[in-house]
Amino acid sequence: MRLQSRHQLFPQVLAFVTEYVRKKVNLNGVDRRELGLEKYMRLVVERVRDAIYPDDTSGETPLLPILNRYRPAGTTSNVDFPTTRPVTPVDKSHINFVVQHSNWEAEAAQLLDASDIVQCFARNDHLGLLVPYEYLDLDYSYEPDFIVRLINEIHVVLEIKGYEVHNPEQINQKHNAAKKWCNAVNNLGDFGRWDFLVCRDLDLLIPRLNDLLAGQPVGTAISN
């Protein structure tokens, strides 16, 4: 693979940014030069950067995960901790209780436990599954709510959202990071197929998992 210098890549990057601004940025009547302010510039850079994937069809190295050499895979076998939160007893999990961080998560656990298409699942609590991401040049870790294995062996990283209470830009960054994480794990191929799903409407949770069971594309989210 031949590496290109910055002056060769700049026209391509400029074209991508121009197209992104044209299609995705609502200037609300403000002069477009305002995008040069550091706050907005960082957001545009992060959005464009995170949408760039290697072109493995032309021989570029695919996106791969960086494994912890001492603990390359997680397990539910060592989960054992006390809690003062309410809990929901479940049968389809290696962990006997789901700790309730919200009413939505408790209801989601009941739906997963009762579904015929769910082989098993676990609340991502004391499991250590953290997805690193960057927002405004700061490093963060995103902890999804559930890991679900469907009856066709697809693993779903599941996020339950009752309502958005945080910065929507940061939420978008961590969800994009989760999609890239699944993409990288799928490219590695050692841990089966993984997908990422955001659920904002529990009435659609099982139907959407059915869609994933039928082979819908990675990273599709439920919305109200």
N, C-alpha and C positions, 0 to 999 in steps of 0.2 A: 504494500500500500504506500503510495507516494503522499507525503505530507505537503500541504500548501502553506505558503507564507501568509501573513496577515493582509498584505495589500492584495493578494489574490482572493482571499476569503471575504474581504470587506464588501465588494459589490453584491455578493450573495446575501450577506447579513443585512445590508441596507435594504435589499428588496423584501426580505422577510419582515423587517421592522415596519417598512412603509405599508405593506399589505396588512399587517396586524393593526396598525393605527387606523387605517382606512376602514377595516371591518369591525374592530372590537372596541375602539376608544370613542366614547361620547364626549365631545369637547364642551357641550352645553354652551356654545357661543363664545367660549374663551379662546384667545389666540393660541394656536397650536404650539407656539414657542414655549408655552408654560410646561410642556412635556419635558423640557430641559431641566426643570427643577429636580433636585436630587430625589425627593420623595417619589415623584411620578416616574422618573428615569429608572430607579431601582425596580419598581413594579414591572415596568415594561421589559427590562432586561431579564428579570426572573421568569416572567411568563414565556418569553420567547426561548430563553435557554432551556426551560424545563420541557418545552415541546419538541426539542431536538433529540432525535434518536439515531443511533448508528444505522447506516444502510447496509445491513448484512447481506442483501441480495447482490451487492457489488463487491463483497469481500471484506467489508469493514467488520471489526470485532463486535459481536452483539453485546448489548447491555447485560452485565452479569453482577450478581450480588457479591459483596465482600463478607465472607463468613468469619465468624469468631473461631480462631484456630483451636481454642480450648473447649468451646461449646457450639459446634456448628449447627446443631439442631436442638430445638426446645422439646420439652415433654411435660405432660400433666402429672406424671407419677410423683413428683416432689411437692405438689401443691398441698399445703397444710398450714392454715393460719386462722386465728380467731378474728371475729368481727363483731362490732356492735350494731351494724346496719341490719335492716330486715333482709331475709333470705327467701329464695324460692326453691323448693326441693325439685329435682329433676332426675329423670331416669336415663336419658340418652347422652349423658356426660360422664366422663371419668371423674369429675368433681361433683360430689353429691348435692351441693347447694350452689345457686347463682346469687351472688351478693347484689342487692338492688341498689344501684346508684341513682335510679330514676324509675318512675312508674312505667315508662315506655320500655325500658330494658327488662323489667319484670314480665311485662306482657309479651315481649319478643321471645323471652326464654320459654314461656308457656307454649307459644305458637311453634317454636322450633322443636320442643320436646314432643309435641303431639303430631308433628308432620311425618307422613310416610316417606317423603323424599329426603329426609334428613337422617343420615346414618348415625352421626354423633356431633356434638358441639361442645364448646367450652367458653365460658366468660374469660376474657383476657385479663385476668386478675391474678397477679403474682406469677404470671407465666413468663414475663420478660420480653414479649414481642413488642418492640419499639421500632418505629420507622423514622429515621432521621430526615429532617428537611430544613430548608433555609428560608427565612423570611426577613427581608430588609437587612441582609448581610449578617443576621444572627442565626445561630444554630439552635434547633429545637428537636424534640422527640415527640412523635405522635403515637398514642396508644389506642389502637382500634378496640371496639367493644367486644366482639365475638369472633371466634374461629369456628366455621361450620364445615363439616364434611358431608357432601351429598352422597346419595346411594350409587352414583357413577364415579365416585372417588374424587370429584372436584372439590377443592378446598376454597371456601369463600371467606375472605376477610370482610366482616360485616360491621358497619357503623350505623347505630340507631340515633337519629336526630329528631327530637320532639319539636324543637324550635331553635333558631339560630340566635345565640346570645353573645357571640364573640365577633371579632372582626371578620367579615365575609372574605376579604382578601387572604387572610391567614388561613381560614378554613379551606379555601380553594387550593392554597399551596400544599397543605398537608394531605388533602385528598389526591392531588396530582402525584405527590410523593408515594402514596400507597399504590396508585396505579403503576408507577414505575417499578416499585418494589415487586409487585406481582409479575410484571413483565420480565424483570431480571431473573426471578426464581424460575419462571417458565423456560427461559432461555437456558438456564443451567440444566434443568431436566432431572435433577436428582430427587426432587421432593414432590413429584406429580404436578398436576395443573392447578394453578391458583387464579382466583378472580377477586375483584374488589366491588363491593356494593354498599351504597348509602341508602338507607331506608328512612324516609320522612313520613310515610303513611303505612301504618302497620296492617291495614286492610290489603295492601299490595305486596306485603313481604313474601308470603308463600307463592303467590302467582309469579313474582319476579324471580324467585329461586327456581321455579319451574322453567322459566325462560332460560336461565343459566344452565339448567339440566339439559335443555334442548340445544345448547350451543350458541347462545347469544354472545356478542363480542365482549371482551374484557373491559371492565371499568364503566359499565352503564349504571346510572344512579336513578333511584326512585324519586319522584317529586310529587308534590300535592297537585 
